[in-house]
Amino acid sequence: MNSAEYAELPPAQIWARELDAGRYHCSISTMYRILRAHGQSGERRRQATHPARTVPELIATAPSQVFTWDITRLAGPDKGI
């Protein structure tokens, strides 16, 4: 079940392909038990990984450089100003 051709297939499809090839190893439920015993019962397909998103930061060093309608996150000299 861990070979390259079966790496992304569910146990039911592996069982059917092996049966079509003339090989019967065990039942589908036994395949699930074997995978569960080895900690492989979760998602078998490769999962996409996305890069971490950076939070945009508004930086102004002089007046009229940054315009925004939401001023709740802008840094000021004191809290709330």
C-alpha positions in Angstrom: 0.0 0.0 0.0 3.0 2.3 0.3 4.4 1.7 -3.2 4.6 4.7 -5.6 1.7 3.5 -7.7 -0.6 3.2 -4.7 0.6 6.1 -2.6 -2.4 8.4 -3.4 -5.1 5.8 -3.7 -7.7 4.8 -1.0 -7.6 1.2 0.2 -10.8 0.3 -1.8 -9.1 1.2 -5.1 -5.9 -0.6 -4.1 -7.9 -3.7 -3.3 -9.8 -3.5 -6.7 -6.5 -3.0 -8.7 -4.8 -5.9 -6.9 -7.9 -8.1 -7.5 -7.9 -7.2 -11.2 -4.2 -8.2 -11.4 -5.2 -11.6 -9.9 -3.8 -11.0 -6.5 -5.9 -11.3 -3.3 -4.1 -10.3 -0.1 -6.9 -9.4 2.3 -10.3 -7.7 2.6 -10.7 -3.9 2.3 -11.5 -3.6 6.1 -8.2 -5.4 6.9 -6.4 -2.9 4.7 -7.9 -0.1 6.7 -6.9 -1.9 10.0 -3.3 -2.3 8.8 -3.2 1.4 7.8 -4.7 2.5 11.1 -2.2 0.3 13.1 0.7 2.1 11.3 -0.8 5.6 11.7 -1.5 6.0 8.0 -5.3 6.1 8.1 -5.6 9.8 7.4 -5.3 11.6 4.1 -3.0 9.7 1.8 -2.7 12.3 -1.0 0.0 15.0 -1.0 -1.3 18.2 0.5 -0.5 21.6 -0.9 1.5 23.9 1.3 1.1 27.7 1.0 3.6 30.3 2.1 2.9 32.3 5.2 1.1 35.6 4.4 2.7 38.8 5.7 0.5 41.4 7.2 0.7 44.7 5.3 2.2 47.5 7.4 1.5 51.1 6.8 4.5 53.3 7.4 4.5 57.0 7.0 7.5 59.2 7.7 5.8 62.5 6.8 2.3 63.8 6.4 0.2 62.8 3.4 2.2 59.6 2.6 -0.4 57.0 3.7 -4.1 57.3 3.3 -6.5 54.8 4.8 -10.1 54.7 5.8 -9.4 52.5 8.9 -7.2 54.2 11.4 -7.6 51.8 14.2 -4.3 50.0 13.6 -2.2 53.0 12.8 0.6 53.7 15.3 0.6 57.1 16.9 2.6 58.8 19.7 0.1 57.5 22.4 -2.5 54.8 22.6 -5.7 56.0 20.9 -4.2 59.1 19.3 
